[in-house]
């Protein structure tokens, strides 16, 4: 089982690594679903994890709330991506949608272009795309060379046990062209069940490891 642990500061990273984290997603402000971490935190986390040979994913998100961004916000995200490149971050996680809930193709293409050399994860903005447009959105992300999609399989208000059928549908449709990483409400108590039902080897969460 490949466990991607979501953290919001440097303090928990050594603890998570010791407890068996295989990859770290670094955020600020998890209370709003995660935003871009500060440069200082990112520098220390990158240095520490490179020494431990643990990959680091940086959340690229200028604020909480929806995923509809204006040009200034996209510029901020680009600046964060260039900084991540400089520091040698392994992967970056972002998403941008139009007001009607489809992928903002122009914005996402810009962000992909600024991510050269790093793996790209499309985050849970995917869950806000209308159901009848999700599969074509996945095709578009595959065409653009995106590596992974982070998804709960439905709104975060619905328990993961009730979104497993949707997740299975995405995984089957992806058919290895892009990695579907289930997240949201997956804990060290239910992760084995989720992994068995979906047949996946990668999971994402803040509580995938018992850090108590």
GROMACS elastic network, one bead per residue, 0.5 to 0.9 nm:
[ bonds ]
;  ai    aj funct       b0    kb
    1    22     6  0.88851   500
    1   192     6  0.83814   500
    1   195     6  0.80180   500
    1   200     6  0.83066   500
    1   201     6  0.50833   500
    1   202     6  0.61517   500
    1   203     6  0.76691   500
    2    21     6  0.78659   500
    2    22     6  0.58459   500
    2    23     6  0.78444   500
    2   201     6  0.57816   500
    2   203     6  0.64115   500
    2   204     6  0.86900   500
    3    20     6  0.78634   500
    3    21     6  0.55660   500
    3    22     6  0.52485   500
    3    23     6  0.64538   500
    3    24     6  0.85470   500
    3   201     6  0.84729   500
    3   202     6  0.60311   500
    3   203     6  0.53851   500
    3   204     6  0.61829   500
    3   205     6  0.79708   500
    3   208     6  0.68353   500
    3   209     6  0.81253   500
    4    21     6  0.63155   500
    4    22     6  0.59036   500
    4    24     6  0.55173   500
    4    25     6  0.67379   500
    4   202     6  0.72982   500
    4   203     6  0.60811   500
    4   205     6  0.65645   500
    4   206     6  0.84649   500
    4   208     6  0.79059   500
    5    13     6  0.88694   500
    5    16     6  0.73519   500
    5    21     6  0.61279   500
    5    22     6  0.77089   500
    5    23     6  0.62785   500
    5    25     6  0.60407   500
    5    26     6  0.85791   500
    5   203     6  0.85486   500
    5   204     6  0.59904   500
    5   205     6  0.53616   500
    5   206     6  0.54819   500
    5   207     6  0.74139   500
    5   208     6  0.66249   500
    5   209     6  0.76957   500
    6    23     6  0.86939   500
    6    24     6  0.59729   500
    6    26     6  0.62208   500
    6    27     6  0.73438   500
    6    30     6  0.87544   500
    6   204     6  0.70313   500
    6   205     6  0.54878   500
    6   207     6  0.81261   500
    6   208     6  0.88645   500
    7    10     6  0.77456   500
    7    11     6  0.88770   500
    7    12     6  0.68151   500
    7    13     6  0.71660   500
    7    16     6  0.88400   500
    7    24     6  0.71319   500
    7    25     6  0.62204   500
    7    26     6  0.53411   500
    7    27     6  0.60799   500
    7    28     6  0.79700   500
    7    30     6  0.78357   500
    7    34     6  0.89561   500
    7   205     6  0.87795   500
    7   206     6  0.63947   500
    8    11     6  0.86043   500
    8    12     6  0.80866   500
    8    25     6  0.84297   500
    8    26     6  0.58679   500
    8    29     6  0.62859   500
    8    30     6  0.61695   500
    8    34     6  0.74999   500
    8    35     6  0.88744   500
    8    37     6  0.76507   500
    9    12     6  0.65897   500
    9    13     6  0.75531   500
    9    26     6  0.70747   500
    9    27     6  0.69966   500
    9    28     6  0.66324   500
    9    29     6  0.88868   500
    9    37     6  0.78874   500
    9    41     6  0.69007   500
    9    42     6  0.89175   500
    9    45     6  0.86455   500
   10    13     6  0.54173   500
   10    14     6  0.78754   500
   10    26     6  0.82000   500
   10    41     6  0.62384   500
   10    42     6  0.81764   500
   10    44     6  0.74410   500
   10    45     6  0.60483   500
   11    14     6  0.69994   500
   11    15     6  0.78011   500
   12    15     6  0.52794   500
   12    16     6  0.60536   500
   12    17     6  0.86568   500
   12   211     6  0.86157   500
   13    16     6  0.50593   500
   13    17     6  0.61066   500
   13    18     6  0.85512   500
   13    21     6  0.88333   500
   13    24     6  0.75778   500
   13    26     6  0.89315   500
   13    45     6  0.75981   500
   13    48     6  0.87835   500
   13    49     6  0.84596   500
   14    17     6  0.51231   500
   14    18     6  0.61366   500
   14    19     6  0.85888   500
   14    48     6  0.83158   500
   14    49     6  0.86782   500
   15    18     6  0.51552   500
   15    19     6  0.61978   500
   15    20     6  0.88373   500
   15    21     6  0.89642   500
   15   211     6  0.71717   500
   16    19     6  0.50138   500
   16    20     6  0.63882   500
   16    21     6  0.54723   500
   16    22     6  0.89954   500
   16    24     6  0.83768   500
   16   209     6  0.73166   500
   16   210     6  0.88066   500
   16   211     6  0.69486   500
   17    20     6  0.52514   500
   17    22     6  0.73437   500
   17    23     6  0.83724   500
   17    24     6  0.84273   500
   17    49     6  0.86384   500
   17    52     6  0.83422   500
   17    54     6  0.79893   500
   18    21     6  0.73255   500
   19   209     6  0.68024   500
   19   210     6  0.77489   500
   19   211     6  0.72428   500
   20   209     6  0.75286   500
   21    24     6  0.69863   500
   21    54     6  0.81595   500
   21   208     6  0.85850   500
   21   209     6  0.74355   500
   22    54     6  0.62410   500
   22    55     6  0.74018   500
   23    54     6  0.56929   500
   23    55     6  0.50571   500
   23    56     6  0.59972   500
   23    57     6  0.74932   500
   24    49     6  0.85029   500
   24    54     6  0.74411   500
   24    55     6  0.65091   500
   24    56     6  0.50123   500
   24    57     6  0.60196   500
   24    58     6  0.83987   500
   25    55     6  0.87388   500
   25    56     6  0.59805   500
   25    58     6  0.57392   500
   25    59     6  0.68453   500
   25    91     6  0.88540   500
   25    92     6  0.87536   500
   25    93     6  0.84829   500
   25   204     6  0.87374   500
   26    34     6  0.85053   500
   26    35     6  0.89573   500
   26    36     6  0.79868   500
   26    37     6  0.67882   500
   26    41     6  0.89296   500
   26    42     6  0.76739   500
   26    45     6  0.81433   500
   26    56     6  0.71868   500
   26    57     6  0.61707   500
   26    58     6  0.50983   500
   26    59     6  0.61230   500
   27    30     6  0.67414   500
   27    33     6  0.87235   500
   27    34     6  0.51652   500
   27    35     6  0.54806   500
   27    36     6  0.55627   500
   27    37     6  0.50678   500
   27    38     6  0.87660   500
   27    57     6  0.89522   500
   27    58     6  0.66647   500
   27    59     6  0.54339   500
   27    60     6  0.82562   500
   27    61     6  0.88863   500
   28    31     6  0.88088   500
   28    33     6  0.88768   500
   28    34     6  0.54931   500
   28    35     6  0.50058   500
   28    36     6  0.57456   500
   28    38     6  0.75400   500
   28    59     6  0.82421   500
   29    32     6  0.60512   500
   29    33     6  0.70062   500
   29    34     6  0.50612   500
   29    35     6  0.59008   500
   29    36     6  0.84018   500
   29    37     6  0.82803   500
   29    64     6  0.84230   500
   30    35     6  0.71843   500
   31    34     6  0.68691   500
   31    64     6  0.88022   500
   32    35     6  0.76726   500
   32    63     6  0.82981   500
   32    64     6  0.52000   500
   32    65     6  0.71414   500
   33    64     6  0.67677   500
   33    65     6  0.85276   500
   34    37     6  0.85929   500
   34    59     6  0.69979   500
   34    60     6  0.87820   500
   34    61     6  0.73742   500
   34    63     6  0.82287   500
   34    64     6  0.71471   500
   35    59     6  0.61317   500
   35    60     6  0.64489   500
   35    62     6  0.59348   500
   35    63     6  0.57724   500
   35    64     6  0.66042   500
   36    58     6  0.71600   500
   36    59     6  0.51781   500
   36    61     6  0.51172   500
   36    62     6  0.60761   500
   36    63     6  0.78923   500
   36    77     6  0.85080   500
   36    80     6  0.77897   500
   37    40     6  0.83319   500
   37    41     6  0.65369   500
   37    42     6  0.63241   500
   37    58     6  0.76305   500
   37    59     6  0.72517   500
   37    60     6  0.81047   500
   37    61     6  0.89298   500
   38    41     6  0.54168   500
   38    42     6  0.61388   500
   38    43     6  0.86429   500
   39    43     6  0.60038   500
   39    44     6  0.87195   500
   39    80     6  0.86060   500
   39    83     6  0.80174   500
   39    84     6  0.89202   500
   40    43     6  0.52183   500
   40    44     6  0.64766   500
   40    45     6  0.86485   500
   41    44     6  0.54097   500
   41    45     6  0.60846   500
   41    46     6  0.85224   500
   42    45     6  0.51266   500
   42    46     6  0.59404   500
   42    47     6  0.85052   500
   42    58     6  0.79994   500
   42    84     6  0.82151   500
   42    87     6  0.84025   500
   42    89     6  0.87750   500
   43    46     6  0.52776   500
   43    47     6  0.62146   500
   43    48     6  0.86504   500
   43    84     6  0.89867   500
   43    87     6  0.68697   500
   44    47     6  0.52037   500
   44    48     6  0.61014   500
   44    49     6  0.85437   500
   45    48     6  0.51989   500
   45    49     6  0.60090   500
   45    50     6  0.83968   500
   45    56     6  0.80409   500
   46    49     6  0.53116   500
   46    50     6  0.59485   500
   46    51     6  0.86013   500
   46    55     6  0.86641   500
   46    56     6  0.68023   500
   46    87     6  0.70482   500
   46    88     6  0.74283   500
   46    89     6  0.64618   500
   46    90     6  0.89158   500
   47    50     6  0.53183   500
   47    51     6  0.64397   500
   47    52     6  0.88937   500
   47    87     6  0.84341   500
   48    51     6  0.53592   500
   48    52     6  0.65308   500
   48    53     6  0.88009   500
   48    54     6  0.88460   500
   49    53     6  0.59064   500
   49    54     6  0.51538   500
   49    55     6  0.67255   500
   49    56     6  0.69229   500
   50    54     6  0.62434   500
   50    55     6  0.72542   500
   50    56     6  0.82873   500
   50    88     6  0.87995   500
   50    89     6  0.89227   500
   51    54     6  0.79065   500
   52    55     6  0.88143   500
   55    89     6  0.78617   500
   55    90     6  0.57941   500
   55    91     6  0.77307   500
   56    89     6  0.60302   500
   56    90     6  0.54214   500
   56    91     6  0.63182   500
   56    92     6  0.83867   500
   57    89     6  0.68303   500
   57    90     6  0.60998   500
   57    92     6  0.51900   500
   57    93     6  0.66761   500
   57   119     6  0.84978   500
   57   120     6  0.88850   500
   57   121     6  0.85333   500
   58    81     6  0.89077   500
   58    84     6  0.76419   500
   58    89     6  0.72211   500
   58    90     6  0.82212   500
   58    91     6  0.63755   500
   58    93     6  0.60207   500
   58    94     6  0.88355   500
   59    91     6  0.89187   500
   59    92     6  0.60310   500
   59    94     6  0.64216   500
   59   123     6  0.86826   500
   60    77     6  0.60449   500
   60    78     6  0.87570   500
   60    80     6  0.68192   500
   60    81     6  0.73558   500
   60    92     6  0.66370   500
   60    93     6  0.57282   500
   60    94     6  0.52345   500
   60    95     6  0.83715   500
   61    64     6  0.75499   500
   61    67     6  0.85976   500
   61    73     6  0.87260   500
   61    76     6  0.88362   500
   61    77     6  0.66604   500
   61    93     6  0.82656   500
   61    94     6  0.64247   500
   61    95     6  0.80892   500
   62    69     6  0.89345   500
   62    73     6  0.65025   500
   62    74     6  0.84366   500
   62    76     6  0.69319   500
   62    77     6  0.65726   500
   63    66     6  0.85852   500
   63    67     6  0.89443   500
   63    73     6  0.88030   500
   64    67     6  0.83221   500
   65    68     6  0.88166   500
   66    69     6  0.81788   500
   66    96     6  0.88913   500
   66    97     6  0.84819   500
   66   125     6  0.82892   500
   67    95     6  0.68550   500
   67    96     6  0.51003   500
   67    97     6  0.54696   500
   67    98     6  0.79235   500
   67    99     6  0.88036   500
   67   101     6  0.87699   500
   67   125     6  0.65000   500
   67   128     6  0.87556   500
   68    96     6  0.58841   500
   68    97     6  0.51156   500
   68    98     6  0.56927   500
   68    99     6  0.63219   500
   68   101     6  0.84579   500
   68   104     6  0.80480   500
   69    72     6  0.79939   500
   69    73     6  0.57517   500
   69    74     6  0.64397   500
   69    96     6  0.66466   500
   69    97     6  0.75889   500
   69    98     6  0.82000   500
   69   104     6  0.89363   500
   69   107     6  0.83801   500
   70    73     6  0.53780   500
   70    74     6  0.63672   500
   70    75     6  0.88074   500
   71    74     6  0.50823   500
   71    75     6  0.62348   500
   71    76     6  0.87532   500
   71   107     6  0.83629   500
   72    75     6  0.50502   500
   72    76     6  0.63719   500
   72    77     6  0.87907   500
   73    76     6  0.50100   500
   73    77     6  0.63144   500
   73    78     6  0.86628   500
   74    77     6  0.50206   500
   74    78     6  0.61820   500
   74    79     6  0.86810   500
   74    96     6  0.88798   500
   74   107     6  0.68400   500
   74   108     6  0.89304   500
   74   110     6  0.82827   500
   74   111     6  0.76971   500
   75    79     6  0.62440   500
   75    80     6  0.87064   500
   76    79     6  0.51194   500
   76    80     6  0.63519   500
   76    81     6  0.87176   500
   77    80     6  0.50459   500
   77    81     6  0.62182   500
   77    82     6  0.87708   500
   77    94     6  0.86754   500
   77   111     6  0.73757   500
   78    82     6  0.62885   500
   78    83     6  0.86537   500
   78   110     6  0.78443   500
   78   111     6  0.60562   500
   78   114     6  0.60548   500
   78   115     6  0.83073   500
   79    82     6  0.52026   500
   79    83     6  0.62940   500
   79    84     6  0.86886   500
   79   114     6  0.85025   500
   80    83     6  0.50700   500
   80    84     6  0.61807   500
   80    85     6  0.86980   500
   81    85     6  0.62433   500
   81    86     6  0.87265   500
   81    92     6  0.75264   500
   81   111     6  0.76878   500
   81   114     6  0.60985   500
   81   115     6  0.59767   500
   82    85     6  0.50554   500
   82    86     6  0.63491   500
   82    87     6  0.88331   500
   82   114     6  0.64665   500
   82   115     6  0.72945   500
   83    86     6  0.51257   500
   83    87     6  0.63955   500
   83    88     6  0.87654   500
   83    89     6  0.88446   500
   84    87     6  0.52147   500
   84    88     6  0.62264   500
   84    89     6  0.52294   500
   84    90     6  0.84077   500
   84    91     6  0.85748   500
   84    92     6  0.79343   500
   84   115     6  0.84414   500
   84   118     6  0.87139   500
   85    88     6  0.51963   500
   85    89     6  0.60369   500
   85    90     6  0.84008   500
   85   114     6  0.86686   500
   85   115     6  0.71825   500
   85   116     6  0.77331   500
   85   117     6  0.74800   500
   85   118     6  0.72413   500
   86    89     6  0.78185   500
   88   118     6  0.82704   500
   89    92     6  0.75740   500
   89   118     6  0.70476   500
   90   117     6  0.82931   500
   90   118     6  0.54236   500
   90   119     6  0.63135   500
   91   115     6  0.84981   500
   91   117     6  0.87429   500
   91   120     6  0.57064   500
   91   121     6  0.72247   500
   92   115     6  0.74557   500
   92   118     6  0.68060   500
   92   119     6  0.63448   500
   92   120     6  0.52767   500
   92   121     6  0.60756   500
   92   122     6  0.86201   500
   93   119     6  0.86073   500
   93   120     6  0.60573   500
   93   122     6  0.57681   500
   93   123     6  0.58925   500
   93   150     6  0.87685   500
   94   108     6  0.83567   500
   94   111     6  0.82348   500
   94   120     6  0.78496   500
   94   121     6  0.64262   500
   94   122     6  0.52994   500
   94   123     6  0.55053   500
   94   124     6  0.86327   500
   94   125     6  0.82163   500
   95   103     6  0.77967   500
   95   104     6  0.83753   500
   95   107     6  0.88340   500
   95   108     6  0.67566   500
   95   111     6  0.88406   500
   95   121     6  0.82898   500
   95   122     6  0.53598   500
   95   123     6  0.57579   500
   95   124     6  0.77247   500
   95   125     6  0.57879   500
   95   126     6  0.76451   500
   96   102     6  0.85705   500
   96   103     6  0.60814   500
   96   104     6  0.54566   500
   96   105     6  0.80662   500
   96   107     6  0.67059   500
   96   108     6  0.62090   500
   96   122     6  0.88420   500
   96   125     6  0.70258   500
   97   100     6  0.77543   500
   97   101     6  0.55141   500
   97   102     6  0.53588   500
   97   105     6  0.80148   500
   97   107     6  0.84644   500
   97   108     6  0.85568   500
   97   125     6  0.73414   500
   97   126     6  0.87557   500
   97   128     6  0.84263   500
   97   129     6  0.79159   500
   98   101     6  0.52257   500
   98   102     6  0.53737   500
   98   103     6  0.60909   500
   98   104     6  0.50008   500
   98   105     6  0.85664   500
   99   102     6  0.75383   500
   99   104     6  0.87951   500
  100   129     6  0.84183   500
  100   130     6  0.85999   500
  101   104     6  0.84260   500
  101   125     6  0.89319   500
  101   128     6  0.62909   500
  101   130     6  0.64504   500
  102   105     6  0.83952   500
  102   126     6  0.88894   500
  102   128     6  0.83011   500
  102   129     6  0.55417   500
  102   130     6  0.73361   500
  102   133     6  0.74053   500
  102   134     6  0.85468   500
  102   137     6  0.76398   500
  103   106     6  0.86964   500
  103   107     6  0.86167   500
  103   108     6  0.75451   500
  103   125     6  0.87524   500
  103   126     6  0.82679   500
  103   129     6  0.74611   500
  103   137     6  0.68526   500
  103   140     6  0.89648   500
  104   107     6  0.55032   500
  104   108     6  0.60702   500
  104   109     6  0.84991   500
  105   108     6  0.51720   500
  105   109     6  0.59043   500
  105   110     6  0.85057   500
  105   140     6  0.88153   500
  106   109     6  0.52471   500
  106   110     6  0.63395   500
  106   111     6  0.88393   500
  107   110     6  0.51320   500
  107   111     6  0.63480   500
  107   112     6  0.86947   500
  108   112     6  0.60362   500
  108   113     6  0.85227   500
  109   112     6  0.50207   500
  109   113     6  0.61495   500
  109   114     6  0.86879   500
  109   144     6  0.78681   500
  110   113     6  0.51634   500
  110   114     6  0.64321   500
  110   115     6  0.88713   500
  111   114     6  0.50616   500
  111   115     6  0.63283   500
  112   115     6  0.50409   500
  112   116     6  0.70623   500
  112   120     6  0.74541   500
  112   144     6  0.80209   500
  112   145     6  0.87639   500
  112   146     6  0.81452   500
  113   116     6  0.60285   500
  115   118     6  0.56723   500
  115   119     6  0.76846   500
  115   120     6  0.73021   500
  116   119     6  0.82491   500
  119   146     6  0.73726   500
  119   147     6  0.61292   500
  119   148     6  0.83197   500
  120   145     6  0.80933   500
  120   146     6  0.52179   500
  120   147     6  0.53697   500
  120   148     6  0.66470   500
  120   149     6  0.87648   500
  121   146     6  0.63541   500
  121   147     6  0.59077   500
  121   149     6  0.55882   500
  121   150     6  0.68925   500
  122   125     6  0.74374   500
  122   126     6  0.71156   500
  122   141     6  0.81401   500
  122   146     6  0.72435   500
  122   147     6  0.81665   500
  122   148     6  0.63245   500
  122   150     6  0.61893   500
  122   151     6  0.87736   500
  123   126     6  0.63080   500
  123   127     6  0.85900   500
  123   148     6  0.84193   500
  123   149     6  0.59861   500
  123   151     6  0.68099   500
  124   127     6  0.54144   500
  124   128     6  0.75048   500
  124   149     6  0.76342   500
  124   150     6  0.54485   500
  124   151     6  0.50262   500
  124   152     6  0.70409   500
  124   153     6  0.89998   500
  124   183     6  0.85631   500
  125   128     6  0.53291   500
  125   129     6  0.71084   500
  125   150     6  0.85754   500
  125   151     6  0.81247   500
  126   129     6  0.54978   500
  126   130     6  0.89243   500
  126   134     6  0.74467   500
  126   137     6  0.83557   500
  126   138     6  0.88531   500
  126   149     6  0.75222   500
  126   150     6  0.75225   500
  126   151     6  0.64647   500
  126   152     6  0.88713   500
  126   153     6  0.87940   500
  127   130     6  0.79070   500
  127   131     6  0.83813   500
  127   134     6  0.82877   500
  127   150     6  0.88763   500
  127   151     6  0.62223   500
  127   152     6  0.68632   500
  127   153     6  0.64410   500
  127   154     6  0.55735   500
  127   155     6  0.64899   500
  127   156     6  0.86493   500
  128   131     6  0.84984   500
  128   154     6  0.80474   500
  128   155     6  0.76410   500
  129   132     6  0.83757   500
  129   133     6  0.65839   500
  129   134     6  0.60123   500
  129   137     6  0.81682   500
  130   133     6  0.54360   500
  130   134     6  0.63634   500
  131   134     6  0.53004   500
  131   135     6  0.80321   500
  132   135     6  0.73244   500
  132   136     6  0.83626   500
  133   136     6  0.55576   500
  133   137     6  0.61337   500
  133   138     6  0.87361   500
  134   138     6  0.61977   500
  134   139     6  0.87711   500
  134   170     6  0.86002   500
  135   139     6  0.63654   500
  135   140     6  0.87413   500
  135   170     6  0.74801   500
  135   173     6  0.74920   500
  135   174     6  0.85526   500
  136   140     6  0.62889   500
  136   141     6  0.87312   500
  137   140     6  0.50679   500
  137   141     6  0.63009   500
  137   142     6  0.86652   500
  138   141     6  0.51100   500
  138   142     6  0.61771   500
  138   143     6  0.86308   500
  138   149     6  0.83564   500
  138   170     6  0.85532   500
  138   173     6  0.87429   500
  138   174     6  0.74568   500
  138   178     6  0.82746   500
  139   142     6  0.50673   500
  139   143     6  0.62050   500
  139   144     6  0.87302   500
  139   174     6  0.82100   500
  139   177     6  0.89671   500
  140   143     6  0.50778   500
  140   144     6  0.63404   500
  140   145     6  0.88857   500
  141   144     6  0.50854   500
  141   145     6  0.64473   500
  141   146     6  0.54348   500
  141   147     6  0.83922   500
  141   148     6  0.89056   500
  141   149     6  0.86935   500
  141   178     6  0.82812   500
  142   145     6  0.52495   500
  142   146     6  0.57354   500
  142   147     6  0.76649   500
  142   148     6  0.89930   500
  142   174     6  0.86359   500
  142   177     6  0.65707   500
  142   178     6  0.61774   500
  143   146     6  0.76910   500
  145   178     6  0.84749   500
  146   149     6  0.79761   500
  146   178     6  0.71780   500
  147   177     6  0.85636   500
  147   178     6  0.56232   500
  147   179     6  0.63455   500
  147   180     6  0.89757   500
  148   178     6  0.56089   500
  148   180     6  0.57987   500
  148   181     6  0.67845   500
  149   178     6  0.73572   500
  149   179     6  0.63108   500
  149   180     6  0.50257   500
  149   181     6  0.59708   500
  149   182     6  0.83712   500
  150   179     6  0.85994   500
  150   180     6  0.62435   500
  150   182     6  0.59885   500
  150   183     6  0.65364   500
  150   204     6  0.79015   500
  151   154     6  0.76706   500
  151   167     6  0.77789   500
  151   180     6  0.71971   500
  151   181     6  0.63111   500
  151   182     6  0.51995   500
  151   183     6  0.58071   500
  151   184     6  0.77032   500
  152   155     6  0.70341   500
  152   156     6  0.65997   500
  152   158     6  0.88720   500
  152   159     6  0.89029   500
  152   160     6  0.67947   500
  152   163     6  0.70346   500
  152   164     6  0.85804   500
  152   166     6  0.88664   500
  152   167     6  0.73704   500
  152   181     6  0.85099   500
  152   182     6  0.56001   500
  152   183     6  0.51444   500
  152   184     6  0.54939   500
  152   185     6  0.81734   500
  153   156     6  0.84867   500
  153   160     6  0.76920   500
  153   162     6  0.87920   500
  153   163     6  0.51258   500
  153   164     6  0.68910   500
  153   165     6  0.80900   500
  153   166     6  0.53445   500
  153   167     6  0.50060   500
  153   168     6  0.87144   500
  153   170     6  0.82043   500
  153   182     6  0.74938   500
  153   183     6  0.85232   500
  154   157     6  0.82740   500
  154   158     6  0.68701   500
  154   159     6  0.89419   500
  154   160     6  0.84303   500
  154   162     6  0.87367   500
  154   163     6  0.60403   500
  154   166     6  0.75035   500
  154   167     6  0.85419   500
  155   158     6  0.57258   500
  155   159     6  0.86811   500
  155   163     6  0.87599   500
  156   159     6  0.70688   500
  156   160     6  0.81284   500
  156   184     6  0.65232   500
  156   185     6  0.78780   500
  158   161     6  0.82516   500
  158   162     6  0.66282   500
  158   163     6  0.72408   500
  159   162     6  0.55980   500
  159   163     6  0.69319   500
  159   184     6  0.83529   500
  159   185     6  0.66492   500
  160   163     6  0.51165   500
  160   164     6  0.63378   500
  160   182     6  0.88785   500
  160   183     6  0.82111   500
  160   184     6  0.70266   500
  160   185     6  0.59548   500
  160   186     6  0.70098   500
  160   194     6  0.83084   500
  161   164     6  0.58113   500
  161   165     6  0.87993   500
  161   185     6  0.89911   500
  161   194     6  0.79204   500
  162   165     6  0.73428   500
  162   166     6  0.86031   500
  163   166     6  0.54023   500
  163   167     6  0.63254   500
  163   168     6  0.87196   500
  164   168     6  0.60493   500
  164   169     6  0.85987   500
  164   194     6  0.76965   500
  164   197     6  0.77568   500
  164   198     6  0.72172   500
  165   168     6  0.50916   500
  165   169     6  0.63031   500
  165   170     6  0.88464   500
  165   198     6  0.86281   500
  166   169     6  0.50341   500
  166   170     6  0.63819   500
  166   171     6  0.87007   500
  167   170     6  0.51313   500
  167   171     6  0.61617   500
  167   172     6  0.85892   500
  167   180     6  0.81287   500
  167   182     6  0.72551   500
  167   198     6  0.74235   500
  168   171     6  0.50717   500
  168   172     6  0.60780   500
  168   173     6  0.85059   500
  168   197     6  0.83705   500
  168   198     6  0.57898   500
  168   199     6  0.86204   500
  169   172     6  0.52224   500
  169   173     6  0.61162   500
  169   174     6  0.85399   500
  170   173     6  0.50970   500
  170   174     6  0.59637   500
  170   175     6  0.85561   500
  170   180     6  0.72760   500
  171   174     6  0.51016   500
  171   175     6  0.62840   500
  171   176     6  0.78342   500
  171   178     6  0.87490   500
  171   179     6  0.77908   500
  171   180     6  0.59970   500
  171   181     6  0.89613   500
  171   198     6  0.79323   500
  171   200     6  0.85345   500
  172   175     6  0.51847   500
  172   176     6  0.82787   500
  173   176     6  0.85204   500
  173   177     6  0.88461   500
  174   177     6  0.54323   500
  174   178     6  0.58006   500
  174   179     6  0.73080   500
  174   180     6  0.74687   500
  175   178     6  0.74931   500
  175   179     6  0.86393   500
  176   179     6  0.63532   500
  176   180     6  0.86754   500
  179   202     6  0.86670   500
  180   200     6  0.83126   500
  180   202     6  0.82803   500
  181   200     6  0.79679   500
  181   201     6  0.86976   500
  181   202     6  0.59189   500
  181   203     6  0.56134   500
  181   204     6  0.65826   500
  182   186     6  0.81151   500
  182   194     6  0.86755   500
  182   200     6  0.85212   500
  182   202     6  0.75697   500
  182   203     6  0.54933   500
  182   204     6  0.61786   500
  182   205     6  0.86385   500
  183   186     6  0.60473   500
  183   203     6  0.62337   500
  183   205     6  0.56109   500
  184   187     6  0.87249   500
  184   204     6  0.73726   500
  184   205     6  0.61334   500
  184   206     6  0.83592   500
  185   190     6  0.88891   500
  185   205     6  0.71567   500
  185   206     6  0.85807   500
  185   207     6  0.81917   500
  186   189     6  0.79460   500
  186   190     6  0.62158   500
  186   191     6  0.57539   500
  186   194     6  0.77602   500
  186   203     6  0.78004   500
  186   204     6  0.72963   500
  186   205     6  0.59654   500
  186   206     6  0.81866   500
  186   207     6  0.69984   500
  186   208     6  0.64188   500
  187   190     6  0.54523   500
  187   191     6  0.56320   500
  187   205     6  0.69005   500
  187   206     6  0.76552   500
  187   209     6  0.71132   500
  187   210     6  0.83190   500
  188   191     6  0.54687   500
  188   192     6  0.78373   500
  188   207     6  0.62426   500
  188   209     6  0.52572   500
  188   210     6  0.62842   500
  189   192     6  0.75736   500
  189   193     6  0.85622   500
  189   207     6  0.89497   500
  189   208     6  0.79136   500
  189   209     6  0.88921   500
  189   210     6  0.88172   500
  190   193     6  0.54381   500
  190   194     6  0.63474   500
  190   195     6  0.87293   500
  190   208     6  0.86997   500
  191   194     6  0.51160   500
  191   195     6  0.60227   500
  191   196     6  0.85199   500
  191   203     6  0.76201   500
  191   208     6  0.69632   500
  192   195     6  0.51000   500
  192   196     6  0.60646   500
  192   197     6  0.86045   500
  193   196     6  0.51457   500
  193   197     6  0.61389   500
  193   198     6  0.85732   500
  194   197     6  0.52954   500
  194   198     6  0.61114   500
  194   199     6  0.81447   500
  194   200     6  0.82213   500
  194   203     6  0.87691   500
  195   198     6  0.53534   500
  195   199     6  0.54797   500
  195   200     6  0.51870   500
  195   201     6  0.65161   500
  195   202     6  0.79049   500
  195   203     6  0.76682   500
  196   199     6  0.51626   500
  196   200     6  0.72034   500
  196   201     6  0.89310   500
  197   200     6  0.82133   500
  198   201     6  0.89441   500
  200   203     6  0.76567   500
  203   208     6  0.79851   500
  204   207     6  0.87696   500
  204   208     6  0.71630   500
  205   208     6  0.54279   500
  205   209     6  0.85938   500
  206   209     6  0.77819   500
  207   210     6  0.64709   500
  207   211     6  0.77477   500
  208   211     6  0.89258   500
  209   212     6  0.89836   500
